[in-house]
Amino acid sequence: MRPEHRHPRRRDRSKDEDWIRALLHRGEAGVFSSVLDGLPFSLPRIYAFDEAKNAVYVHGAFGGLTGRVLEQAAGSGGVQAGEGPGVPMNLTVFEMGRLLPADEALEFGVEYRSVVASGYANEVHDQTEAEYGLELIMRKYAPHLEAGKDYRPIAPDELLRTSVIRLDIEAWSGKEKTAPEDFPGAYRLSEIRGR
């Protein structure tokens, strides 16, 4: 199923679906958000985007926050992992560009690129799919290394020590703000830190 393309309030900054997919592929990390015990929580994680499935894979230790959200939904009569749509969850991926000074503090700006993807998360119980999700993550973050040569491939018993979560994306939006290269006084935060 193709995600619904939602546009931000500033339509002039809205990006198309190819742009959204590209940022999801190259994003270094994302922030996953949901609700736990009636309160919002956010969790920064590395992830891998599966374009063919319009899904994102992430992993973590059993008993972690993401796992607790899934357990809470199941324990409260909500959806069991793997049955129905899953637990509502958001993923935000962003890149920061230059800071854009102005004559008034209120008018200062920043260049950025961002994607917000919304959908339903489930723990992956199928061993083949769990291995696939973990391999996607390895290919993204260690493309120069080869399983069986540079590191031992994932063993079936190791899947008992980690939780693989799949976020099925139902809707997404992409947004970008840029300024001309010669924007007066534009700078990167890294250029002025430590002065």
Secondary structure, 3 states (H helix, E strand, C coil): CCCEECCCCCHHHECCHHHHHHHHHHCCCEEEEEEECCEEEEEEECCEEECCCCEEEEEECCCCHHHHHHHHHHHCCCCCCCCCCCEEEEEEEEEEEEEECCCCHHHCEEEEEEEEEEEEEEECCCHHHHHHHHHHHHHHHCCCCCECCCECCCCHHHHHHCEEEEEEEEEEEEEEECCCCCCCCCECHHHHCCC
